[in-house]
Amino acid sequence: MKDLKPRLLIAIVFIPLLLWAFSSGGIPLIALFFAVTILGMLEYRQMMQTKGIIISSGWIVLAGSVYTAMLMTETMDLVIIWLVLLTAAVERMLSWNKDQSLMPMFTAVFGILYVAVIPAMIVRIHFAFGEHNLLIYMISMIWIVDSVAYFVGMLWGKHRNVTAISPKKSIEGFIAGIVAPWIVVLILGWAEVTWISLHHLIILAVSAGIFGQLGDLTESMLKRYCGVKDSSDLIPGHGGILDRTDSIFMAGAFLYTLLKVIG
């Protein structure tokens, strides 16, 4: 209960700001996810240090640069990724000694993909497809999934250890999280709402119900590997930036990919 007050204060301050950034799009949305990228890379670097994996501070700058570059052009993605790989390889060559492994190189590259490329994909949903409202709907659907999964798991979750990564998560809660968005789809479909299409609802249901939960498990995997409870204590009562964006990352990346594939 002692964390309740700071959690509520943070929610009261930040939720309106987040909704404003998502609904406005443009510069506010770009700035929001740029901050997420920089702070996320700082947290990721700090977590990996607990395992003795040292990622140089230059990768924080590179994360911001990759994020920015991917928003400036959609035709240079492969070149950008190749440059990241080249940077990682050259850095390891220059700092190599017989006692070191390739782990810092692989870890740094994954960090860029996780906290720079994925945020750029999410912002592109607004700029490439003009679907800024879809981002708000996605966040809302993720909130529904998280809430339903949490309460079902807490009240009726008898089969724990849905995965060794997160042993406290129940199978009942996980399944409820998958089913919940489809109930929303059925209700809104029955109501024949006009502010969102049925195929967008279906895409959101898959994004939030499956990939949102996979995002949560991905972050849990990283934290378990590093032996930490939260990615940081940046947000009082809520953990770190990566703790708050894990579901959004994977759900948003899938949403962008599917929109790209189906045009």
N, C-alpha and C positions, 0 to 999 in steps of 0.2 A: 504493500500500500504506500510505502514511503516514496516509490517512484511515480505514483499516480499524478501528483501535482506537476512535476516537471514534464511528464508525458503530455498532460493536457495543455500546458502552456505552449509547448513546442507545436502541438497539433493546431492550436488556435492561431498561432503566428504563421506557420509554414503552409498549412493546407490552402488558405486563400491565395498565398503567393504562388503555389504550385498550380492551382487552378487557373490563375491569371496568366501564367507563363504558357500553359498548355492551350488555353483558349485564344490567346493573342497570337501565338506562333511568332515567326520572325525573330527579331533580335532577342526578346526575352527568352524564347525557347532555346535558341543557340547558346545564350549566356548560361542558362540553367544547366544544360548538359555539358558545357565546357567546364563549369565548376565541378560537376559530378565526375568528369574525366580526371581532372587534376587531383581532386581530393581522393577519388577512388584509387588512383595510382599510388598516392602517398600511403593510403591504408594497405594496399596490396603489398607494397614494398616493405612496410613495417611488419606485416604478418610474416612474410617470407624470411625476414631477418631472425625471427624466433627459431627458425630451422637452420640457421647458419647460411642461408642463401642470400648473398649480397647482390642487390640490384643497384647500380649506380644512379645517382640523382639525375643524370642526364636523361634517363628514361622517362622522368616526369615531364620534362620539356618535350621529348619526342612524342609522348602520349597526346599532349595538347596540339602538337604540330600535325600529327596523323588525323586527329579529330577534325581540325580546321581544314586540312587538305581534302579530306573526303567529302566535306560539305561544299567545297569550292568547285569540285568536278566529279562527275560519275564515270568518266572515261579513263581515269588513271588508277583505278582501284588495284589492279594487278601490279602496276609499277610501284605503288605505295607499299603494298605488302612485301614485294621483293626488296625494296629499300630497307624495310624493317628487318628482314632476314639477313640482309647483307650487313647492316649495322651490328646486329647481334653476333654474327660470325667474326667480323673484323675485331670487335671489342674483345671477344674471347681469345682470339689469336694474339692480340697485343698484350693481354694480361695473363697469358697461359703460363702455368708451371706444372710440374709433374704431379703435384698433390691436389690439383683442382680437377673438377669434373665439368661436364657440359651442362649440368643442371641449371646454373645461373642463366645461360643462354636460352634454354627452352622456357624457363620460368619467365624471363623478361618478355619473350615473344608472346606467350600466352597472356601476360598482363596487358600488352598492347591490344590484342584481339578482344580481350574481355572488357576493358575499361575505356577504350578509345574507339575501336571499330564499331562495337555494338551501339554505343550512344549515338554515333553518327548515323547508323542505320535507322534508329528511332526518329531522329530529327528529320531524316529524309522522307519519312512518311508524310510529313507536313509539306515539305518543299517539292518533292517529286510527284506526289499524288494529290496535294491540296487537301489532305484528310486530317486537319488538326482536330476536328471534333472526334474523329476515330480514336485519337490518342486519349481523349478524356473518357470515352466509352471503355477503352481498354483498361485504364486505371480503375474505373468503377467496377468492371467485371473482375479484375484481380482482387479488389477489396472484398467483393462478394465471395469469391473462391476462398480467400484466406480466412474470412470470418466463419464461413460454413465449415471448412475443414477443421478449424480450431475448436469450434463449439461441439461439433459431432465427435471429434476425437476426444475431447474432454469429458463429454457426457456418456458416450457409448463406445468409446474406443477400447476394445478388449484385446485386440491383437496388435501388440506393439512391434517395434523393430521392422517396419515396412522395408527398411534398408539399413545396413550396418552403419551407413553414413550418419543417419539421424534416428537412433534407436527409440526416441520418445514419440516419434510420429506413428500413428496407428493406420492400419489398412483401411479401417472404417472412415477415418478422416480424409485419407487420400482419395478414396473412391467418391466420398461426398463432394470433395473439391472438384472432381471431374464432372460429376452429375449436375451440380448446382448451376453452372452457366447454361446448361441445356434447358433447365426449368425456366430460366429467364427468357431464353429463346422462344419456348413454347408460349409463355404468357404474352410476350410482346408480339409474337406472330398471331396469336388468337385475337389480340387487341387491334391488330392491323395498324400499328403505328406507322407514321410516314416519315419520321425524322431519322430513321436508319433502315437500310435495306435488309432483307432476310439473309442474303449471302454474306453481308458484313457481320451480321449477328452470329452466323455459323462460324465464320473465321475467328471472331472474338472468343467464342465458346471454346474452340480448340486452343487458341493462343493462351488464354487465361487458365483454363482447366487443366491442360496437360503441360504446356511449356512454361507457364508461370510457376507451377509446382516443381518442375525440373530445374528452374532457375534457383528456387529456394534450396533445393538439394545440392546444386552446384556450389553455392556459397557455403552451405553446411560442410561439404566435402573439403573445401579450402580451409575453413576454420578448424575442422577436426584434424586435418593434416598438420596445421601449424600449432595446434593445442591451445587455441584461444576461444573464448566465449563469444566475443563480438569482434567485428573488423576494426573497431576503435571505440572510443567513448566520446566521439565528437558531438553526438546529439544526445543530450541527457535523457535517460530513460528509454532510448531507442537504439542505442548502439552507434554504429557508424553509417557512412553513406552507402557502403556496399550491402549492409544489412537491410537498408530501406529500398534498395533498387534491384535486389537480386531477381525477384519475380518479373519486374518490369523489363530487365535486360533480355531475358530469354523469350518472354512473350512478345516483346517489341521486335526483336530480331526475327522471330518466326513470322510475325505479321508483315514486316517489310518484305521478307523473302517471298511469302505467298502472294502479296500484291504485285511484286515484280514478275513472278512466274505467270500469274493469270492476267496480268496487264490491267 
